[in-house]
Amino acid sequence: MISIHNEPQPTDLGDVRVANRAVVLRHVRLHAPCSRADIAAATGLNKATVSSLVTELLDRRLVRETGLTGNRVGRPATMLVLDGAPYAALGLQIGADDLVVVAVDLGGNRLLTWRRAFPTPTASPAETVRALATLARRAIGRITGQGRTVLGLTVGVPGLVDTAGGVPLASGLGWQDVPLAADLRAALRETGFTVAVDTDANLAVLAEQRHGGYAGVTDLVHLTGGVSVSAGVLAGGRLLRGSRGHAGELGHLCLDPAGPPCPCGRRGCLAALTALPAVVDRLLPDAGQDGPVTDYLPEIDRIVASARQDDPAVLAGLAEIGRHLGHGASILANLLNPEAIVVGGHFATLAPWLLPTAHTELAARTLAPQAGGCRLAASTLDSAAAALGGAAAALATIEAGRLPTG
């Protein structure tokens, strides 16, 4: 998983080469097509070092040449782009009513996106692990059948995640002290690649920074919408984790002490007011008459249809939920002053009705004028954002300059 801590300074020639390799890969990813001379000029590495590193990356098929270009000053140059065709990474996410797996190559191109309906709220941790392993094995089989090597797998969870990949608490799932990474490794047996776990919000903000409407932004928040609510935070381009990895649990800040009960045991938490189960309970009182809701998509479709028909009760409820969402966003804006707060999941689906009051509340509750420049917007990514970010996180070792072993 990505760490916010500064990378250790190189201590020997091997470390220096790894660091320089990462610099070259990053430049190619951000500026392709580019030449060896472009890389040397932009990074400060000497031309001999760049040439040596590029030769190594070409040999490992991490970059490839695209031919000569003469549309520049001086001699025509051979241009480089990311390759990585022999490699892929997987991301999985545990959603409100489904499990998702995404596979991407080194350039971030999606190779597959699969969803499996799954009764997340009522499934046990062991049942969830078995279902995740089944989905992962299918995806691994598809990728390896294409002649690619899987470099890693990262799972996004709506809850707290510790440094060992365990889940101390995921109140929306009813989980406590689940060693998810260890259990999934055991279920997959010998994989030959890293299996990691992170929060769905952390992974979603990584996907936003690379693939979303705010790609490249260094101070960015993704506010998840699902069985819980949490914030993935990029500060200065680095993922903000906290001392034990538990940063971002905005969903369990109390906004209304007299508010509805929250699965965490408190009352009036942001999650109790705006998470997906709370939204369905409030706007569709009949939704749970036949037992717990385990398939939220039809319920969200009903809410959208009612809102489009100007149902006054639904519109009033959405406006109130939007105010709570804006209140939560204002806390982030005051503490972090991000360039943007992007909302995902059901928040994005319901954005046309949530964001007007959320914008008003954000402006009213932030100290700095114009909310400190913070924009509040719906994610342009689909509902697989956390899985997409998980795949990106699984590629982090390669992007840090480590050569693949496969």
TAVEN-V347188 format. One record per residue. RES is the residue in one letter. PHI is phi in degrees with one decimal (NA if undefined). OMEGA is omega in whole degrees, -180 to 180 (NA if undefined). D_CENTER is the distance of its C-alpha to the mean C-alpha in whole Angstrom. Layout:
RES_PHI_OMEGA_D_CENTER ; RES_PHI_OMEGA_D_CENTER
//
This chain:
M_NA_-179_12 ; I_-72.5_178_12 ; S_-112.5_177_14 ; I_-83.5_-177_15 ; H_-69.9_179_19 ; N_-61.7_178_21 ; E_-65.1_178_21 ; P_-61.8_178_25 ; Q_-69.4_179_28 ; P_-57.1_-178_29 ; T_-112.5_177_32 ; D_-149.3_-176_34 ; L_-62.9_178_34 ; G_-63.3_178_31 ; D_-64.8_179_29 ; V_-61.8_-179_30 ; R_-65.2_177_29 ; V_-60.9_-180_26 ; A_-63.0_180_25 ; N_-67.6_178_27 ; R_-62.4_178_25 ; A_-63.5_179_22 ; V_-61.3_-179_23 ; V_-65.6_-180_24 ; L_-60.6_180_21 ; R_-63.5_-179_19 ; H_-63.4_180_22 ; V_-64.9_180_22 ; R_-61.1_-174_19 ; L_-85.7_-170_19 ; H_-126.0_-180_23 ; A_-62.6_-3_24 ; P_-77.6_-179_27 ; C_-145.0_-178_28 ; S_-100.9_175_31 ; R_-59.5_179_32 ; A_-64.8_176_34 ; D_-59.4_-179_31 ; I_-63.2_-179_29 ; A_-60.9_-178_32 ; A_-66.3_-175_33 ; A_-79.7_-174_29 ; T_-99.2_-176_28 ; G_85.3_175_32 ; L_-73.3_180_32 ; N_-74.3_-172_35 ; K_-62.8_180_36 ; A_-65.3_179_37 ; T_-64.3_179_34 ; V_-61.3_-180_32 ; S_-61.1_179_34 ; S_-64.5_-179_34 ; L_-66.4_180_30 ; V_-63.8_177_30 ; T_-59.1_179_32 ; E_-63.5_-179_31 ; L_-68.5_175_27 ; L_-65.5_180_29 ; D_-60.4_-179_31 ; R_-89.0_179_28 ; R_58.1_173_26 ; L_-92.7_169_23 ; V_-131.0_176_25 ; R_-143.6_179_28 ; E_-90.6_-178_31 ; T_-113.5_179_31 ; G_106.0_-176_35 ; L_-91.0_170_37 ; T_-127.7_178_36 ; G_-108.0_-177_39 ; N_-85.9_-176_38 ; R_-163.4_179_38 ; V_-72.8_177_40 ; G_89.0_-176_42 ; R_-69.6_174_42 ; P_-57.5_-177_40 ; A_-122.8_174_37 ; T_-80.5_-175_35 ; M_-94.3_-176_31 ; L_-121.3_171_28 ; V_-137.7_174_25 ; L_-64.5_175_22 ; D_-115.0_179_23 ; G_66.5_-178_21 ; A_-57.3_-180_23 ; P_-76.7_-170_24 ; Y_-124.9_175_20 ; A_-151.6_174_17 ; A_-132.4_-178_14 ; L_-115.4_170_12 ; G_-127.5_176_9 ; L_-123.4_175_10 ; Q_-140.3_176_9 ; I_-99.1_-178_12 ; G_-93.6_-178_13 ; A_-68.0_-178_15 ; D_-144.7_-180_18 ; D_-156.5_170_16 ; L_-117.8_-176_15 ; V_-129.5_172_13 ; V_-128.0_177_13 ; V_-128.2_173_12 ; A_-120.4_178_14 ; V_-133.1_173_14 ; D_-94.1_-174_16 ; L_-62.1_179_16 ; G_-80.6_-180_17 ; G_86.1_178_13 ; N_-76.8_-180_16 ; R_-72.7_177_15 ; L_-97.2_174_17 ; L_-162.4_171_17 ; T_-139.9_-179_15 ; W_-122.2_176_16 ; R_-120.2_175_16 ; R_-128.6_176_19 ; A_-59.1_-176_20 ; F_-154.5_-178_20 ; P_-79.0_-174_22 ; T_-52.3_-175_19 ; P_-63.5_-176_21 ; T_-109.7_-179_24 ; A_-79.6_176_23 ; S_-78.8_175_24 ; P_-55.8_-179_22 ; A_-64.0_178_24 ; E_-64.8_180_24 ; T_-66.6_179_20 ; V_-61.4_180_20 ; R_-61.7_-179_23 ; A_-68.3_177_21 ; L_-61.7_-179_18 ; A_-63.8_178_20 ; T_-62.8_180_22 ; L_-64.9_180_19 ; A_-64.2_-180_18 ; R_-61.1_177_21 ; R_-61.1_-179_22 ; A_-66.6_178_19 ; I_-61.1_178_20 ; G_-60.9_179_24 ; R_-65.7_-176_23 ; I_-69.6_-180_21 ; T_-68.4_176_24 ; G_-66.0_175_27 ; Q_-88.3_-180_26 ; G_83.6_180_27 ; R_-99.2_174_23 ; T_-101.4_176_22 ; V_-80.4_-176_19 ; L_-91.3_-178_18 ; G_176.0_-177_15 ; L_-143.9_178_13 ; T_-131.0_-179_10 ; V_-106.8_175_10 ; G_-97.6_-175_8 ; V_-126.0_176_10 ; P_-81.9_-179_11 ; G_-179.7_177_14 ; L_-74.8_178_15 ; V_-131.9_180_14 ; D_-93.4_-174_17 ; T_-69.6_178_17 ; A_-93.6_-178_19 ; G_83.1_174_16 ; G_-87.5_179_18 ; V_-116.1_180_17 ; P_-61.7_-179_20 ; L_-157.3_169_19 ; A_-137.4_-171_17 ; S_-63.7_179_20 ; G_-66.2_178_18 ; L_-98.0_-174_19 ; G_75.5_-177_22 ; W_-98.1_172_21 ; Q_-150.0_178_22 ; D_52.4_178_23 ; V_-103.8_179_21 ; P_-79.9_-168_21 ; L_-61.4_-178_18 ; A_-61.0_-179_17 ; A_-63.8_-180_21 ; D_-65.9_-180_22 ; L_-70.2_176_20 ; R_-59.8_180_21 ; A_-64.4_-179_24 ; A_-68.1_-180_24 ; L_-85.1_-178_23 ; R_63.4_-176_26 ; E_-76.0_-178_26 ; T_-97.2_-175_23 ; G_80.6_177_24 ; F_-142.7_-176_20 ; T_-75.1_172_18 ; V_-114.7_-175_16 ; A_-128.1_179_13 ; V_-134.0_176_12 ; D_-147.4_177_9 ; T_-73.0_179_8 ; D_-62.6_-180_6 ; A_-68.8_177_6 ; N_-59.4_-179_5 ; L_-70.0_180_2 ; A_-65.1_-180_2 ; V_-70.5_173_5 ; L_-63.8_177_5 ; A_-65.3_179_5 ; E_-61.0_-176_7 ; Q_-66.9_-177_9 ; R_-95.8_-170_10 ; H_-120.2_-171_10 ; G_-88.5_-179_10 ; G_-70.3_178_14 ; Y_-118.5_180_13 ; A_-57.4_178_13 ; G_90.0_179_14 ; V_-68.7_-174_14 ; T_-95.2_178_15 ; D_-120.8_-166_15 ; L_-145.0_176_12 ; V_-126.4_169_10 ; H_-111.1_179_8 ; L_-101.1_-175_10 ; T_-76.0_170_9 ; G_-129.6_-178_12 ; G_-175.3_179_13 ; V_-66.7_174_16 ; S_-138.8_178_15 ; V_-133.8_176_13 ; S_-149.7_-175_12 ; A_-117.9_168_10 ; G_-94.7_-169_8 ; V_-122.3_168_10 ; L_-106.3_178_11 ; A_-122.9_-177_15 ; G_62.5_179_17 ; G_85.5_-179_14 ; R_-115.0_179_13 ; L_-70.4_180_11 ; L_-87.0_-175_13 ; R_-108.9_-172_14 ; G_87.9_-172_17 ; S_-65.1_-179_20 ; R_-122.2_175_19 ; G_85.9_-173_15 ; H_-107.5_179_15 ; A_-66.6_173_15 ; G_98.6_-177_13 ; E_-81.5_-179_15 ; L_-64.3_-174_16 ; G_-61.1_-177_17 ; H_-111.7_165_20 ; L_-81.5_-178_21 ; C_-80.4_176_25 ; L_-100.6_-176_26 ; D_-148.7_-177_29 ; P_-57.7_179_31 ; A_-96.9_-176_33 ; G_-77.5_-176_30 ; P_-68.4_179_29 ; P_-67.1_180_28 ; C_-110.9_177_24 ; P_-57.4_179_23 ; C_-75.4_180_23 ; G_104.9_179_27 ; R_-97.6_179_27 ; R_-125.9_171_28 ; G_70.3_176_26 ; C_-66.9_176_23 ; L_-54.7_179_20 ; A_-64.8_180_19 ; A_-67.6_-179_22 ; L_-100.2_-171_23 ; T_-133.6_180_20 ; A_-64.7_-173_18 ; L_-56.0_179_18 ; P_-60.0_-180_21 ; A_-66.8_179_23 ; V_-63.5_-180_23 ; V_-65.2_-180_24 ; D_-60.2_-176_27 ; R_-74.1_-172_28 ; L_-89.8_-179_28 ; L_-129.8_-177_29 ; P_-57.4_-178_32 ; D_-87.4_-170_33 ; A_-64.3_-176_29 ; G_-101.9_-176_30 ; Q_-66.3_-178_34 ; D_-102.0_-179_34 ; G_118.0_-177_31 ; P_-57.6_177_28 ; V_-73.4_177_25 ; T_-121.3_178_23 ; D_-133.0_-172_22 ; Y_-86.7_-175_21 ; L_-58.8_178_21 ; P_-61.8_-179_24 ; E_-69.7_177_24 ; I_-64.3_177_22 ; D_-60.7_178_24 ; R_-64.0_180_27 ; I_-63.8_179_26 ; V_-60.8_-180_25 ; A_-61.8_180_29 ; S_-65.6_179_30 ; A_-64.7_179_29 ; R_-68.0_177_30 ; Q_-91.4_177_33 ; D_60.6_175_33 ; D_-62.0_-173_34 ; P_-63.1_-180_35 ; A_-66.2_179_33 ; V_-66.5_180_30 ; L_-63.7_178_30 ; A_-65.2_179_31 ; G_-64.4_179_28 ; L_-64.3_178_25 ; A_-62.7_179_27 ; E_-67.7_177_27 ; I_-61.7_177_24 ; G_-61.1_177_23 ; R_-62.8_178_25 ; H_-64.6_178_23 ; L_-61.7_178_20 ; G_-63.8_176_21 ; H_-61.8_178_23 ; G_-61.8_179_19 ; A_-63.6_-180_18 ; S_-65.1_177_21 ; I_-63.4_177_21 ; L_-63.5_-178_18 ; A_-64.3_180_20 ; N_-68.7_-177_23 ; L_-79.7_-167_21 ; L_-114.5_-177_19 ; N_48.2_179_20 ; P_-73.7_175_17 ; E_-70.2_-179_17 ; A_-151.8_168_15 ; I_-115.6_-177_14 ; V_-107.2_-179_12 ; V_-104.1_-177_12 ; G_-123.5_179_10 ; G_63.5_-178_11 ; H_-67.8_175_15 ; F_-61.1_179_15 ; A_-69.0_180_15 ; T_-61.7_-177_17 ; L_-96.3_-175_20 ; A_-54.2_-179_19 ; P_-57.3_-178_23 ; W_-104.8_-180_24 ; L_-87.3_-169_22 ; L_-70.2_178_21 ; P_-56.7_179_25 ; T_-74.3_177_26 ; A_-64.0_178_22 ; H_-61.6_180_23 ; T_-62.4_-180_27 ; E_-67.7_178_26 ; L_-58.6_-179_23 ; A_-64.9_-177_26 ; A_-72.8_-172_29 ; R_-102.6_178_27 ; T_-94.6_-177_26 ; L_-73.1_-178_29 ; A_-71.6_176_28 ; P_-58.7_-179_30 ; Q_51.2_179_27 ; A_55.0_179_24 ; G_66.3_-178_25 ; G_83.0_-177_23 ; C_-75.1_176_20 ; R_-99.8_178_19 ; L_-113.1_-173_17 ; A_-145.2_175_16 ; A_-81.0_177_14 ; S_-64.3_174_11 ; T_-92.0_177_13 ; L_-80.7_178_10 ; D_-81.7_-175_11 ; S_-72.3_178_10 ; A_-96.0_-174_9 ; A_-58.1_-179_5 ; A_-65.6_177_4 ; A_-65.5_177_7 ; L_-62.6_176_6 ; G_-66.0_177_4 ; G_-63.1_177_6 ; A_-65.4_177_9 ; A_-62.7_179_8 ; A_-64.0_180_9 ; A_-68.2_177_12 ; L_-88.2_-172_13 ; A_-60.7_-179_13 ; T_-62.6_178_17 ; I_-65.7_-178_18 ; E_-68.7_174_17 ; A_-82.7_174_18 ; G_104.3_178_22 ; R_-84.8_-179_22 ; L_-75.7_177_24 ; P_-64.6_180_23 ; T_-91.6_-178_25 ; G_-82.0_NA_26
//
